[in-house]
Amino acid sequence: MSSDTYWTYLVFTQDGEEWKYYKKGVLQSFTGTNNNWSSNHLAISAVWIGRSVHGDFYFNGLMSDIRLYNRALSEAEVLDLYNATTNIKQ
């Protein structure tokens, strides 16, 4: 999904049953069948960051500036946040 050398800015939003994925502030299209969330996935109240809810897949890497909002961000808000973070020295 990303390079091992650079940070990659990712955003996932959910509004009802609609999920969107942004990379570097740009809306991406989902491919394959893994984007179909069943009702039991949506009913899970816990948030798992860096691993599967089933405990079988773990993220191997670094994460920074993780944010959770009580609403789905708009495409403009995602782009504004991306532009604000790209001015930070790495």
N, C-alpha and C positions, 0 to 999 in steps of 0.2 A: 504494500500500500504506500510506503514512503521510503525515502533514503535513510541509510544508517548514519549519515553525516549531518543532516540538517533537521531542525524542528519542522513539523508539518502541522498547520492549523486546520483542525477538523471541528465541525459542528454537526450535531444531530438534533433535529427538532421533531416533536410529535404534537399534533393538533387533532385530537380524537383518534381516528384510525389512520390518519395521514402522517407518514414519516418522510422527512427530507434529510438529505446529507449534503454538506458543503465541504469543499476542500479548497483552502486558500481563499475563502470568501466567495467561491463560485459554486452554484448549485450543480450537483452531479446527478446522474441518473442511476438508479439501482439496476443491476442486472442479475439474472438468475432467479432462483426461487426462494432464496433466504430472506427476501424482504417481506414475505407474507407472515405477519405476526398473528398467531392464533389468539383466541380470547383468553386462554390461560396464561400466555405471556403478558398480556395487558393487565391481568388481574394481580400479578405479583407486586407486592407493595415494596419490596426491598430493591435497592439499586446496587448492582454489582459493577464496579469499575475495574477493568483489568482482568476479569475472569468471566466464564460462563456461569449462568444461574445453576447449571447442572454440575459445576465443579470440574469439568473435564478439559477446558481450554483456558490457558493463562496467557496474558500479555507479557511479552519479554521485551522490556525497553523502559524508557523514561516518559513520564507525563508531567506536565506543569500547567498551572493556571486552569484547573478544572472548575467549571461553573455549572450550577444547576439553577434554572429559573422556573417560576411558577406559571409560565406561559411559553408558547412557541415564539421564538424571535422571527421577525420578518426578514426577508432577503436583504433589505437595506440595512437593518440592524446588524446582521451577520457581517456584511461587507464593512460597515463602520468599525466594528470590533476588530476585524482582520487588519484594516488599515492602521488602526491605533497600535496594534501589536507589532507591525512590521517596522515601526520606527525605533524599536528597542534594540540596543546593541546586544548581540549574541556572543 
